[in-house]
Amino acid sequence: MAATRGARRDSQRGRVYAWENRVVAPHDPSTVPFAAAQGFVDAIWAENGLAYPPKVEPLPRQTRVLMADATRLRIRLPPVIASWCLLHEIAHAMTSTMDGRSDGHGPDFMGVYVGLLARYLLLPFDAVVASLRREGIAVNPSARPMFLDGDAPNFLPSHKRRGEGFLGVTATVAAELYTGRNHAPDASTMNHDPRLAEIAGIIAGKGRGRYGLSDVNQLQHALQAAWLAEKSGGGPALIAAGLLHDIGHMVHDLGENPAEDGVDDKHEELGQQWLEPRFGPDVTEPVRLHVAAKRFLCATEPDYFGKLSEDSVLSLSLQGGPMSSEEVAAFVAIPEHADAVRLRRFDEQAKDPDLVTPPLEHFLPYVAACLRPLPAATMSDPE
């Protein structure tokens, strides 16, 4: 936490730190490795309608700051930081200006910070505000970033935004979801694997683009596919594949709907290539085959074509149309073809703008359970 704010503005600092240690820290033990922090900062900045996120830099070893510090232009962090501490520093960046003005730990900072805690760590906003006031800590629940001009129509306080928090992934959540399962991730994977943070950052940050011609965005589509897989009784690999099946759309630069321009983005191949270093074939093969599964179903189920959405019909023509009999025989010989067909059915249903799903953090333990083992030397452990 920054210790370079003006004394007049920072009269609350000591009380804020004590309150955090008592109220916030016990709520969520998750951490963010330095390598993943910029992705989280960028995603949170974008989700709150803000431009020009601060740059994440390593905290110098000789610094007097005990944990981290932040200005409008930069956030300095240690090798690993608690999720709530990262949100604390993001709130400092949001309540500072490029000319060096800052609210310190004042009421505007606290209002923005509590909004971030509610949005990303799922703390109850009103209860947290009440606890601050009991401690005599001033808080402005309507606070907004200091550098915004005018009405700033794109900004909405974090606690009022509907969406999915992705920092609150804890070993406790994992244990609850995986009670009785054989693929439970351990606490070190959930808290310190940078790949999990990378995946969450991509989905939350780049998933805001429109999904083809439908009325949902990429994030909603991914969450709905994963939710349908979970409700159907699918295992962790199928649920993870549901969440990640269209990640190929999020790692290319061809726009939101290249099929409309007559371009097959081959997102299933891009997705499989991106996922393969991170997951085994139980996840990557259904992702690679989910487009082929559409062609298979169009060839083997007479009424399936009529169930396709407008954008699926458009892309089908670019993807080769219904399979030939030879292609059908080759497809069913692939061990993972059945899961690919299940995934494809979820894919087509996952375009409902009114479907309410669990947040992204609900599905990340499934993703963690399927990750390939990470060499011990690359894990980010707290110092």
BALOBA-1460 file (C-alpha; in Angstrom, 3 decimals):
// residues 383
<rec num="1" residu="m" x="0.000" y="0.000" z="0.000"/>
<rec num="2" residu="a" x="1.317" y="3.368" z="-0.900"/>
<rec num="3" residu="a" x="2.895" y="5.423" z="1.848"/>
<rec num="4" residu="t" x="3.607" y="8.560" z="-0.169"/>
<rec num="5" residu="r" x="0.309" y="10.415" z="0.129"/>
<rec num="6" residu="g" x="-0.116" y="13.816" z="1.785"/>
<rec num="7" residu="a" x="-0.603" y="13.625" z="5.553"/>
<rec num="8" residu="r" x="-3.666" y="15.883" z="5.512"/>
<rec num="9" residu="r" x="-5.497" y="13.695" z="3.032"/>
<rec num="10" residu="d" x="-4.220" y="10.463" z="4.485"/>
<rec num="11" residu="s" x="-5.456" y="10.788" z="8.042"/>
<rec num="12" residu="q" x="-7.487" y="7.589" z="7.606"/>
<rec num="13" residu="r" x="-4.636" y="5.401" z="6.421"/>
<rec num="14" residu="g" x="-3.892" y="3.590" z="9.667"/>
<rec num="15" residu="r" x="-7.547" y="2.890" z="10.366"/>
<rec num="16" residu="v" x="-8.066" y="1.664" z="6.788"/>
<rec num="17" residu="y" x="-5.150" y="-0.787" z="7.054"/>
<rec num="18" residu="a" x="-6.437" y="-2.130" z="10.379"/>
<rec num="19" residu="w" x="-9.956" y="-2.483" z="8.951"/>
<rec num="20" residu="e" x="-8.642" y="-4.351" z="5.893"/>
<rec num="21" residu="n" x="-6.713" y="-6.835" z="7.997"/>
<rec num="22" residu="r" x="-9.764" y="-7.506" z="10.129"/>
<rec num="23" residu="v" x="-12.576" y="-7.429" z="7.528"/>
<rec num="24" residu="v" x="-11.213" y="-7.877" z="4.008"/>
<rec num="25" residu="a" x="-8.174" y="-10.158" z="4.264"/>
<rec num="26" residu="p" x="-10.026" y="-13.086" z="5.918"/>
<rec num="27" residu="h" x="-12.689" y="-13.033" z="3.194"/>
<rec num="28" residu="d" x="-10.459" y="-14.065" z="0.304"/>
<rec num="29" residu="p" x="-6.977" y="-15.651" z="0.484"/>
<rec num="30" residu="s" x="-6.399" y="-15.691" z="-3.294"/>
<rec num="31" residu="t" x="-3.316" y="-14.086" z="-4.786"/>
<rec num="32" residu="v" x="-2.209" y="-12.726" z="-8.146"/>
<rec num="33" residu="p" x="1.314" y="-13.322" z="-9.496"/>
<rec num="34" residu="f" x="3.138" y="-10.328" z="-10.932"/>
<rec num="35" residu="a" x="3.132" y="-11.874" z="-14.420"/>
<rec num="36" residu="a" x="-0.675" y="-11.831" z="-14.492"/>
<rec num="37" residu="a" x="-1.289" y="-8.490" z="-12.770"/>
<rec num="38" residu="q" x="-1.239" y="-6.297" z="-15.892"/>
<rec num="39" residu="g" x="-3.960" y="-8.439" z="-17.449"/>
<rec num="40" residu="f" x="-6.155" y="-7.999" z="-14.389"/>
<rec num="41" residu="v" x="-5.538" y="-4.245" z="-14.281"/>
<rec num="42" residu="d" x="-6.327" y="-3.865" z="-17.985"/>
<rec num="43" residu="a" x="-9.514" y="-5.940" z="-17.719"/>
<rec num="44" residu="i" x="-10.817" y="-4.094" z="-14.652"/>
<rec num="45" residu="w" x="-9.993" y="-0.746" z="-16.224"/>
<rec num="46" residu="a" x="-11.893" y="-1.660" z="-19.397"/>
<rec num="47" residu="e" x="-14.866" y="-3.126" z="-17.522"/>
<rec num="48" residu="n" x="-15.290" y="0.196" z="-15.735"/>
<rec num="49" residu="g" x="-15.341" y="2.143" z="-19.004"/>
<rec num="50" residu="l" x="-11.897" y="3.699" z="-18.479"/>
<rec num="51" residu="a" x="-9.061" y="4.301" z="-20.950"/>
<rec num="52" residu="y" x="-5.278" y="4.242" z="-20.530"/>
<rec num="53" residu="p" x="-4.743" y="1.825" z="-17.638"/>
<rec num="54" residu="p" x="-1.679" y="2.297" z="-15.437"/>
<rec num="55" residu="k" x="1.446" y="0.284" z="-16.163"/>
<rec num="56" residu="v" x="2.316" y="-2.488" z="-13.722"/>
<rec num="57" residu="e" x="5.966" y="-2.408" z="-12.637"/>
<rec num="58" residu="p" x="7.984" y="-4.465" z="-10.145"/>
<rec num="59" residu="l" x="8.335" y="-2.975" z="-6.703"/>
<rec num="60" residu="p" x="12.027" y="-2.146" z="-6.109"/>
<rec num="61" residu="r" x="13.539" y="-4.364" z="-3.445"/>
<rec num="62" residu="q" x="15.067" y="-1.404" z="-1.644"/>
<rec num="63" residu="t" x="11.765" y="0.473" z="-1.397"/>
<rec num="64" residu="r" x="10.426" y="1.553" z="1.981"/>
<rec num="65" residu="v" x="6.884" y="0.705" z="0.896"/>
<rec num="66" residu="l" x="5.924" y="-2.514" z="2.622"/>
<rec num="67" residu="m" x="3.501" y="-3.991" z="0.115"/>
<rec num="68" residu="a" x="2.793" y="-1.973" z="-3.067"/>
<rec num="69" residu="d" x="2.086" y="1.531" z="-4.305"/>
<rec num="70" residu="a" x="0.178" y="3.232" z="-7.090"/>
<rec num="71" residu="t" x="-0.269" y="6.486" z="-8.997"/>
<rec num="72" residu="r" x="-2.452" y="7.304" z="-11.980"/>
<rec num="73" residu="l" x="0.308" y="6.158" z="-14.339"/>
<rec num="74" residu="r" x="1.797" y="3.119" z="-12.630"/>
<rec num="75" residu="i" x="1.205" y="0.404" z="-10.055"/>
<rec num="76" residu="r" x="4.277" y="-1.137" z="-8.403"/>
<rec num="77" residu="l" x="3.854" y="-4.660" z="-7.068"/>
<rec num="78" residu="p" x="5.837" y="-7.460" z="-5.405"/>
<rec num="79" residu="p" x="6.227" y="-10.902" z="-7.075"/>
<rec num="80" residu="v" x="2.892" y="-12.027" z="-5.607"/>
<rec num="81" residu="i" x="0.124" y="-9.882" z="-4.126"/>
<rec num="82" residu="a" x="-3.146" y="-10.632" z="-2.379"/>
<rec num="83" residu="s" x="-6.122" y="-10.044" z="-4.676"/>
<rec num="84" residu="w" x="-7.643" y="-7.501" z="-2.312"/>
<rec num="85" residu="c" x="-4.323" y="-5.615" z="-2.155"/>
<rec num="86" residu="l" x="-4.262" y="-5.394" z="-5.943"/>
<rec num="87" residu="l" x="-7.775" y="-3.929" z="-5.874"/>
<rec num="88" residu="h" x="-6.575" y="-1.467" z="-3.205"/>
<rec num="89" residu="e" x="-3.832" y="-0.244" z="-5.547"/>
<rec num="90" residu="i" x="-6.185" y="-0.083" z="-8.528"/>
<rec num="91" residu="a" x="-8.468" y="2.121" z="-6.432"/>
<rec num="92" residu="h" x="-5.492" y="4.401" z="-5.711"/>
<rec num="93" residu="a" x="-4.802" y="4.645" z="-9.442"/>
<rec num="94" residu="m" x="-8.439" y="5.494" z="-10.067"/>
<rec num="95" residu="t" x="-8.443" y="8.230" z="-7.444"/>
<rec num="96" residu="s" x="-5.233" y="9.922" z="-8.590"/>
<rec num="97" residu="t" x="-4.507" y="12.244" z="-11.492"/>
<rec num="98" residu="m" x="-1.597" y="12.569" z="-13.889"/>
<rec num="99" residu="d" x="-0.521" y="15.807" z="-12.215"/>
<rec num="100" residu="g" x="0.033" y="13.995" z="-8.916"/>
<rec num="101" residu="r" x="-3.181" y="14.796" z="-7.037"/>
<rec num="102" residu="s" x="-4.570" y="11.925" z="-4.977"/>
<rec num="103" residu="d" x="-7.353" y="11.295" z="-2.494"/>
<rec num="104" residu="g" x="-4.980" y="9.162" z="-0.429"/>
<rec num="105" residu="h" x="-7.163" y="6.878" z="1.692"/>
<rec num="106" residu="g" x="-9.945" y="9.441" z="1.760"/>
<rec num="107" residu="p" x="-13.692" y="8.992" z="1.225"/>
<rec num="108" residu="d" x="-13.524" y="8.929" z="-2.586"/>
<rec num="109" residu="f" x="-10.763" y="6.321" z="-2.544"/>
<rec num="110" residu="m" x="-12.769" y="4.234" z="-0.077"/>
<rec num="111" residu="g" x="-15.917" y="4.486" z="-2.187"/>
<rec num="112" residu="v" x="-14.125" y="3.295" z="-5.329"/>
<rec num="113" residu="y" x="-12.245" y="0.592" z="-3.396"/>
<rec num="114" residu="v" x="-15.364" y="-0.809" z="-1.758"/>
<rec num="115" residu="g" x="-17.030" y="-0.893" z="-5.165"/>
<rec num="116" residu="l" x="-14.157" y="-2.976" z="-6.514"/>
<rec num="117" residu="l" x="-14.314" y="-5.318" z="-3.511"/>
<rec num="118" residu="a" x="-18.034" y="-5.814" z="-4.080"/>
<rec num="119" residu="r" x="-17.624" y="-6.374" z="-7.813"/>
<rec num="120" residu="y" x="-14.581" y="-8.643" z="-7.830"/>
<rec num="121" residu="l" x="-14.435" y="-10.287" z="-4.403"/>
<rec num="122" residu="l" x="-18.206" y="-10.366" z="-3.894"/>
<rec num="123" residu="l" x="-18.248" y="-8.561" z="-0.552"/>
<rec num="124" residu="p" x="-21.719" y="-7.111" z="0.189"/>
<rec num="125" residu="f" x="-21.424" y="-3.410" z="-0.663"/>
<rec num="126" residu="d" x="-23.881" y="-1.986" z="1.865"/>
<rec num="127" residu="a" x="-22.540" y="-4.121" z="4.709"/>
<rec num="128" residu="v" x="-18.956" y="-3.099" z="3.951"/>
<rec num="129" residu="v" x="-19.909" y="0.592" z="3.856"/>
<rec num="130" residu="a" x="-21.698" y="0.163" z="7.207"/>
<rec num="131" residu="s" x="-18.634" y="-1.507" z="8.729"/>
<rec num="132" residu="l" x="-16.440" y="1.419" z="7.629"/>
<rec num="133" residu="r" x="-18.786" y="3.938" z="9.172"/>
<rec num="134" residu="r" x="-18.800" y="2.016" z="12.446"/>
<rec num="135" residu="e" x="-15.010" y="2.357" z="12.455"/>
<rec num="136" residu="g" x="-15.266" y="6.089" z="11.827"/>
<rec num="137" residu="i" x="-13.779" y="5.756" z="8.319"/>
<rec num="138" residu="a" x="-15.294" y="8.223" z="5.877"/>
<rec num="139" residu="v" x="-16.540" y="6.711" z="2.613"/>
<rec num="140" residu="n" x="-18.317" y="8.184" z="-0.413"/>
<rec num="141" residu="p" x="-20.463" y="5.372" z="-1.889"/>
<rec num="142" residu="s" x="-21.002" y="7.405" z="-5.081"/>
<rec num="143" residu="a" x="-17.308" y="8.083" z="-5.688"/>
<rec num="144" residu="r" x="-15.856" y="7.803" z="-9.167"/>
<rec num="145" residu="p" x="-12.351" y="8.134" z="-10.652"/>
<rec num="146" residu="m" x="-10.843" y="11.571" z="-10.070"/>
<rec num="147" residu="f" x="-9.674" y="11.967" z="-13.662"/>
<rec num="148" residu="l" x="-13.098" y="11.636" z="-15.284"/>
<rec num="149" residu="d" x="-14.466" y="14.787" z="-16.900"/>
<rec num="150" residu="g" x="-18.094" y="15.792" z="-17.330"/>
<rec num="151" residu="d" x="-20.803" y="13.210" z="-16.943"/>
<rec num="152" residu="a" x="-18.585" y="10.293" z="-18.083"/>
<rec num="153" residu="p" x="-21.560" y="8.239" z="-19.357"/>
<rec num="154" residu="n" x="-19.468" y="5.074" z="-19.759"/>
<rec num="155" residu="f" x="-18.509" y="4.916" z="-16.085"/>
<rec num="156" residu="l" x="-20.693" y="3.044" z="-13.644"/>
<rec num="157" residu="p" x="-19.519" y="2.304" z="-10.103"/>
<rec num="158" residu="s" x="-18.201" y="-1.250" z="-9.917"/>
<rec num="159" residu="h" x="-20.763" y="-2.476" z="-7.381"/>
<rec num="160" residu="k" x="-23.611" y="-1.412" z="-9.713"/>
<rec num="161" residu="r" x="-22.260" y="-3.265" z="-12.737"/>
<rec num="162" residu="r" x="-23.776" y="-6.597" z="-13.591"/>
<rec num="163" residu="g" x="-21.162" y="-9.150" z="-14.457"/>
<rec num="164" residu="e" x="-18.658" y="-11.707" z="-13.287"/>
<rec num="165" residu="g" x="-15.943" y="-11.214" z="-10.715"/>
<rec num="166" residu="f" x="-12.793" y="-13.184" z="-11.452"/>
<rec num="167" residu="l" x="-10.399" y="-12.491" z="-8.610"/>
<rec num="168" residu="g" x="-12.274" y="-14.386" z="-5.909"/>
<rec num="169" residu="v" x="-11.008" y="-17.830" z="-6.817"/>
<rec num="170" residu="t" x="-10.019" y="-19.501" z="-3.572"/>
<rec num="171" residu="a" x="-9.124" y="-22.943" z="-2.380"/>
<rec num="172" residu="t" x="-12.362" y="-22.888" z="-0.368"/>
<rec num="173" residu="v" x="-14.456" y="-22.384" z="-3.516"/>
<rec num="174" residu="a" x="-12.539" y="-25.173" z="-5.215"/>
<rec num="175" residu="a" x="-13.140" y="-27.538" z="-2.317"/>
<rec num="176" residu="e" x="-16.863" y="-26.805" z="-2.334"/>
<rec num="177" residu="l" x="-17.173" y="-27.419" z="-6.069"/>
<rec num="178" residu="y" x="-15.018" y="-30.516" z="-6.086"/>
<rec num="179" residu="t" x="-16.269" y="-32.350" z="-3.012"/>
<rec num="180" residu="g" x="-16.328" y="-36.006" z="-3.999"/>
<rec num="181" residu="r" x="-14.599" y="-35.414" z="-7.358"/>
<rec num="182" residu="n" x="-11.290" y="-36.926" z="-8.429"/>
<rec num="183" residu="h" x="-9.900" y="-33.826" z="-10.144"/>
<rec num="184" residu="a" x="-9.840" y="-31.265" z="-7.355"/>
<rec num="185" residu="p" x="-7.171" y="-28.589" z="-7.862"/>
<rec num="186" residu="d" x="-4.998" y="-27.861" z="-4.844"/>
<rec num="187" residu="a" x="-4.588" y="-24.456" z="-3.271"/>
<rec num="188" residu="s" x="-1.248" y="-23.802" z="-4.975"/>
<rec num="189" residu="t" x="-2.809" y="-24.251" z="-8.414"/>
<rec num="190" residu="m" x="-5.775" y="-22.043" z="-7.603"/>
<rec num="191" residu="n" x="-3.756" y="-19.229" z="-6.054"/>
<rec num="192" residu="h" x="-0.399" y="-19.173" z="-7.825"/>
<rec num="193" residu="d" x="-0.722" y="-20.628" z="-11.332"/>
<rec num="194" residu="p" x="-0.275" y="-17.685" z="-13.711"/>
<rec num="195" residu="r" x="-2.083" y="-19.562" z="-16.496"/>
<rec num="196" residu="l" x="-5.363" y="-19.406" z="-14.600"/>
<rec num="197" residu="a" x="-5.028" y="-15.646" z="-14.205"/>
<rec num="198" residu="e" x="-4.076" y="-15.351" z="-17.887"/>
<rec num="199" residu="i" x="-7.173" y="-17.256" z="-18.984"/>
<rec num="200" residu="a" x="-9.452" y="-15.241" z="-16.697"/>
<rec num="201" residu="g" x="-7.943" y="-12.014" z="-18.002"/>
<rec num="202" residu="i" x="-8.526" y="-12.968" z="-21.638"/>
<rec num="203" residu="i" x="-12.117" y="-14.075" z="-21.116"/>
<rec num="204" residu="a" x="-13.085" y="-11.136" z="-18.901"/>
<rec num="205" residu="g" x="-11.116" y="-8.540" z="-20.854"/>
<rec num="206" residu="k" x="-11.564" y="-9.629" z="-24.464"/>
<rec num="207" residu="g" x="-14.896" y="-11.372" z="-24.052"/>
<rec num="208" residu="r" x="-16.833" y="-8.100" z="-24.194"/>
<rec num="209" residu="g" x="-16.945" y="-8.163" z="-27.975"/>
<rec num="210" residu="r" x="-20.198" y="-9.134" z="-29.657"/>
<rec num="211" residu="y" x="-20.654" y="-12.821" z="-30.393"/>
<rec num="212" residu="g" x="-21.287" y="-12.940" z="-34.132"/>
<rec num="213" residu="l" x="-24.770" y="-11.743" z="-35.031"/>
<rec num="214" residu="s" x="-26.342" y="-12.821" z="-31.736"/>
<rec num="215" residu="d" x="-27.551" y="-10.650" z="-28.858"/>
<rec num="216" residu="v" x="-24.871" y="-11.842" z="-26.426"/>
<rec num="217" residu="n" x="-21.174" y="-11.085" z="-26.149"/>
<rec num="218" residu="q" x="-18.315" y="-13.588" z="-26.126"/>
<rec num="219" residu="l" x="-18.211" y="-13.672" z="-22.323"/>
<rec num="220" residu="q" x="-21.924" y="-14.413" z="-21.994"/>
<rec num="221" residu="h" x="-21.665" y="-17.092" z="-24.673"/>
<rec num="222" residu="a" x="-18.731" y="-18.775" z="-22.918"/>
<rec num="223" residu="l" x="-20.445" y="-18.710" z="-19.516"/>
<rec num="224" residu="q" x="-23.677" y="-20.087" z="-20.965"/>
<rec num="225" residu="a" x="-21.892" y="-22.952" z="-22.724"/>
<rec num="226" residu="a" x="-20.049" y="-23.863" z="-19.525"/>
<rec num="227" residu="w" x="-23.243" y="-23.599" z="-17.476"/>
<rec num="228" residu="l" x="-25.115" y="-25.878" z="-19.895"/>
<rec num="229" residu="a" x="-22.253" y="-28.384" z="-19.703"/>
<rec num="230" residu="e" x="-22.347" y="-28.324" z="-15.901"/>
<rec num="231" residu="k" x="-26.134" y="-28.663" z="-15.728"/>
<rec num="232" residu="s" x="-25.982" y="-31.637" z="-18.090"/>
<rec num="233" residu="g" x="-23.719" y="-33.486" z="-15.638"/>
<rec num="234" residu="g" x="-20.537" y="-32.985" z="-17.618"/>
<rec num="235" residu="g" x="-17.189" y="-33.424" z="-15.928"/>
<rec num="236" residu="p" x="-14.536" y="-30.750" z="-15.400"/>
<rec num="237" residu="a" x="-13.014" y="-31.241" z="-18.877"/>
<rec num="238" residu="l" x="-16.313" y="-30.746" z="-20.707"/>
<rec num="239" residu="i" x="-17.194" y="-27.726" z="-18.563"/>
<rec num="240" residu="a" x="-13.760" y="-26.227" z="-19.192"/>
<rec num="241" residu="a" x="-14.142" y="-26.914" z="-22.913"/>
<rec num="242" residu="g" x="-17.515" y="-25.153" z="-22.830"/>
<rec num="243" residu="l" x="-15.947" y="-22.089" z="-21.261"/>
<rec num="244" residu="l" x="-12.961" y="-22.087" z="-23.611"/>
<rec num="245" residu="h" x="-14.375" y="-23.417" z="-26.882"/>
<rec num="246" residu="d" x="-14.342" y="-20.024" z="-28.599"/>
<rec num="247" residu="i" x="-11.125" y="-18.654" z="-27.127"/>
<rec num="248" residu="g" x="-9.786" y="-18.726" z="-30.677"/>
<rec num="249" residu="h" x="-12.100" y="-15.782" z="-31.393"/>
<rec num="250" residu="m" x="-10.442" y="-13.863" z="-28.539"/>
<rec num="251" residu="v" x="-6.833" y="-14.393" z="-29.599"/>
<rec num="252" residu="h" x="-7.107" y="-13.241" z="-33.221"/>
<rec num="253" residu="d" x="-7.477" y="-9.741" z="-34.642"/>
<rec num="254" residu="l" x="-10.049" y="-10.402" z="-37.381"/>
<rec num="255" residu="g" x="-12.884" y="-8.511" z="-35.678"/>
<rec num="256" residu="e" x="-16.108" y="-9.653" z="-34.036"/>
<rec num="257" residu="n" x="-17.720" y="-11.424" z="-37.012"/>
<rec num="258" residu="p" x="-15.255" y="-12.269" z="-39.809"/>
<rec num="259" residu="a" x="-17.785" y="-14.705" z="-41.324"/>
<rec num="260" residu="e" x="-19.911" y="-11.702" z="-42.284"/>
<rec num="261" residu="d" x="-16.991" y="-10.621" z="-44.477"/>
<rec num="262" residu="g" x="-16.658" y="-14.070" z="-46.017"/>
<rec num="263" residu="v" x="-13.684" y="-15.075" z="-43.831"/>
<rec num="264" residu="d" x="-13.412" y="-18.370" z="-41.955"/>
<rec num="265" residu="d" x="-11.293" y="-17.435" z="-38.936"/>
<rec num="266" residu="k" x="-10.628" y="-21.118" z="-38.159"/>
<rec num="267" residu="h" x="-11.123" y="-20.236" z="-34.522"/>
<rec num="268" residu="e" x="-11.399" y="-23.899" z="-33.539"/>
<rec num="269" residu="e" x="-7.843" y="-24.485" z="-34.792"/>
<rec num="270" residu="l" x="-6.518" y="-21.290" z="-33.230"/>
<rec num="271" residu="g" x="-8.192" y="-22.225" z="-29.960"/>
<rec num="272" residu="q" x="-6.773" y="-25.737" z="-29.983"/>
<rec num="273" residu="q" x="-3.277" y="-24.401" z="-30.707"/>
<rec num="274" residu="w" x="-3.524" y="-21.880" z="-27.864"/>
<rec num="275" residu="l" x="-4.946" y="-24.399" z="-25.394"/>
<rec num="276" residu="e" x="-2.735" y="-27.410" z="-26.189"/>
<rec num="277" residu="p" x="0.298" y="-26.297" z="-24.120"/>
<rec num="278" residu="r" x="-2.031" y="-25.756" z="-21.175"/>
<rec num="279" residu="f" x="-4.532" y="-28.655" z="-21.336"/>
<rec num="280" residu="g" x="-4.787" y="-32.277" z="-22.340"/>
<rec num="281" residu="p" x="-6.866" y="-33.684" z="-25.216"/>
<rec num="282" residu="d" x="-9.962" y="-34.097" z="-23.040"/>
<rec num="283" residu="v" x="-10.266" y="-30.289" z="-23.267"/>
<rec num="284" residu="t" x="-8.473" y="-29.433" z="-26.508"/>
<rec num="285" residu="e" x="-10.030" y="-32.071" z="-28.775"/>
<rec num="286" residu="p" x="-13.687" y="-31.089" z="-28.179"/>
<rec num="287" residu="v" x="-12.617" y="-27.485" z="-28.819"/>
<rec num="288" residu="r" x="-10.831" y="-28.452" z="-32.035"/>
<rec num="289" residu="l" x="-13.755" y="-30.578" z="-33.193"/>
<rec num="290" residu="h" x="-16.749" y="-28.411" z="-32.235"/>
<rec num="291" residu="v" x="-17.000" y="-26.895" z="-35.739"/>
<rec num="292" residu="a" x="-16.681" y="-30.344" z="-37.311"/>
<rec num="293" residu="a" x="-19.423" y="-31.496" z="-34.944"/>
<rec num="294" residu="k" x="-21.764" y="-28.895" z="-36.426"/>
<rec num="295" residu="r" x="-21.053" y="-30.258" z="-39.905"/>
<rec num="296" residu="f" x="-21.571" y="-33.794" z="-38.554"/>
<rec num="297" residu="l" x="-24.947" y="-32.972" z="-37.020"/>
<rec num="298" residu="c" x="-26.124" y="-31.218" z="-40.167"/>
<rec num="299" residu="a" x="-25.288" y="-34.390" z="-42.096"/>
<rec num="300" residu="t" x="-26.790" y="-36.912" z="-39.658"/>
<rec num="301" residu="e" x="-29.807" y="-35.153" z="-38.119"/>
<rec num="302" residu="p" x="-32.308" y="-33.893" z="-40.708"/>
<rec num="303" residu="d" x="-33.762" y="-31.200" z="-38.439"/>
<rec num="304" residu="y" x="-30.486" y="-29.875" z="-37.029"/>
<rec num="305" residu="f" x="-29.839" y="-27.313" z="-39.759"/>
<rec num="306" residu="g" x="-33.156" y="-25.665" z="-38.905"/>
<rec num="307" residu="k" x="-31.939" y="-25.094" z="-35.334"/>
<rec num="308" residu="l" x="-28.891" y="-23.084" z="-36.394"/>
<rec num="309" residu="s" x="-28.716" y="-19.383" z="-35.689"/>
<rec num="310" residu="e" x="-28.175" y="-16.922" z="-38.531"/>
<rec num="311" residu="d" x="-24.460" y="-16.592" z="-37.894"/>
<rec num="312" residu="s" x="-24.042" y="-20.390" z="-37.616"/>
<rec num="313" residu="v" x="-25.670" y="-20.835" z="-41.017"/>
<rec num="314" residu="l" x="-23.379" y="-18.173" z="-42.434"/>
<rec num="315" residu="s" x="-20.233" y="-19.745" z="-41.015"/>
<rec num="316" residu="l" x="-21.314" y="-23.272" z="-42.003"/>
<rec num="317" residu="s" x="-20.973" y="-22.399" z="-45.674"/>
<rec num="318" residu="l" x="-17.408" y="-21.214" z="-45.043"/>
<rec num="319" residu="q" x="-16.557" y="-24.298" z="-42.989"/>
<rec num="320" residu="g" x="-17.400" y="-26.857" z="-45.674"/>
<rec num="321" residu="g" x="-21.135" y="-27.443" z="-45.218"/>
<rec num="322" residu="p" x="-22.586" y="-30.772" z="-44.026"/>
<rec num="323" residu="m" x="-20.133" y="-33.682" z="-43.922"/>
<rec num="324" residu="s" x="-19.913" y="-36.304" z="-46.622"/>
<rec num="325" residu="s" x="-20.409" y="-39.956" z="-45.628"/>
<rec num="326" residu="e" x="-16.642" y="-40.451" z="-45.684"/>
<rec num="327" residu="e" x="-16.146" y="-37.464" z="-43.388"/>
<rec num="328" residu="v" x="-18.822" y="-38.767" z="-41.013"/>
<rec num="329" residu="a" x="-17.047" y="-42.128" z="-40.761"/>
<rec num="330" residu="a" x="-13.709" y="-40.438" z="-40.067"/>
<rec num="331" residu="f" x="-15.272" y="-38.126" z="-37.463"/>
<rec num="332" residu="v" x="-16.913" y="-40.892" z="-35.402"/>
<rec num="333" residu="a" x="-13.590" y="-42.735" z="-35.304"/>
<rec num="334" residu="i" x="-12.073" y="-39.929" z="-33.208"/>
<rec num="335" residu="p" x="-12.224" y="-40.835" z="-29.480"/>
<rec num="336" residu="e" x="-13.409" y="-37.391" z="-28.375"/>
<rec num="337" residu="h" x="-16.116" y="-37.005" z="-31.035"/>
<rec num="338" residu="a" x="-18.989" y="-37.628" z="-28.595"/>
<rec num="339" residu="d" x="-17.867" y="-34.822" z="-26.280"/>
<rec num="340" residu="a" x="-17.417" y="-32.576" z="-29.305"/>
<rec num="341" residu="v" x="-21.035" y="-33.223" z="-30.308"/>
<rec num="342" residu="r" x="-22.227" y="-32.455" z="-26.768"/>
<rec num="343" residu="l" x="-20.178" y="-29.270" z="-26.782"/>
<rec num="344" residu="r" x="-21.630" y="-28.295" z="-30.142"/>
<rec num="345" residu="r" x="-25.182" y="-28.611" z="-28.813"/>
<rec num="346" residu="f" x="-24.281" y="-26.379" z="-25.852"/>
<rec num="347" residu="d" x="-22.640" y="-23.953" z="-28.273"/>
<rec num="348" residu="e" x="-25.813" y="-23.500" z="-30.286"/>
<rec num="349" residu="q" x="-27.993" y="-23.020" z="-27.203"/>
<rec num="350" residu="a" x="-25.610" y="-20.554" z="-25.544"/>
<rec num="351" residu="k" x="-26.919" y="-17.428" z="-27.247"/>
<rec num="352" residu="d" x="-29.754" y="-16.430" z="-24.921"/>
<rec num="353" residu="p" x="-29.529" y="-12.794" z="-23.745"/>
<rec num="354" residu="d" x="-31.916" y="-13.583" z="-20.878"/>
<rec num="355" residu="l" x="-30.114" y="-16.650" z="-19.510"/>
<rec num="356" residu="v" x="-28.638" y="-16.003" z="-16.053"/>
<rec num="357" residu="t" x="-25.445" y="-17.945" z="-15.319"/>
<rec num="358" residu="p" x="-23.014" y="-18.182" z="-12.425"/>
<rec num="359" residu="p" x="-20.091" y="-15.750" z="-12.656"/>
<rec num="360" residu="l" x="-16.778" y="-16.545" z="-14.304"/>
<rec num="361" residu="e" x="-15.150" y="-17.369" z="-10.954"/>
<rec num="362" residu="h" x="-17.605" y="-20.257" z="-10.552"/>
<rec num="363" residu="f" x="-16.057" y="-22.058" z="-13.529"/>
<rec num="364" residu="l" x="-12.371" y="-21.333" z="-12.943"/>
<rec num="365" residu="p" x="-11.894" y="-24.241" z="-10.509"/>
<rec num="366" residu="y" x="-12.963" y="-26.589" z="-13.323"/>
<rec num="367" residu="v" x="-10.353" y="-24.958" z="-15.551"/>
<rec num="368" residu="a" x="-7.718" y="-25.282" z="-12.818"/>
<rec num="369" residu="a" x="-8.522" y="-28.972" z="-12.414"/>
<rec num="370" residu="c" x="-7.722" y="-29.616" z="-16.080"/>
<rec num="371" residu="l" x="-4.491" y="-27.636" z="-16.444"/>
<rec num="372" residu="r" x="-1.371" y="-29.605" z="-17.260"/>
<rec num="373" residu="p" x="1.105" y="-29.768" z="-14.344"/>
<rec num="374" residu="l" x="3.184" y="-26.626" z="-14.111"/>
<rec num="375" residu="p" x="6.917" y="-27.048" z="-13.452"/>
<rec num="376" residu="a" x="7.704" y="-26.045" z="-9.889"/>
<rec num="377" residu="a" x="10.269" y="-23.493" z="-11.052"/>
<rec num="378" residu="t" x="7.599" y="-21.459" z="-12.833"/>
<rec num="379" residu="m" x="5.135" y="-21.270" z="-9.963"/>
<rec num="380" residu="s" x="4.748" y="-17.914" z="-8.259"/>
<rec num="381" residu="d" x="5.007" y="-18.447" z="-4.511"/>
<rec num="382" residu="p" x="4.569" y="-15.746" z="-1.859"/>
<rec num="383" residu="e" x="7.779" y="-14.512" z="-0.307"/>
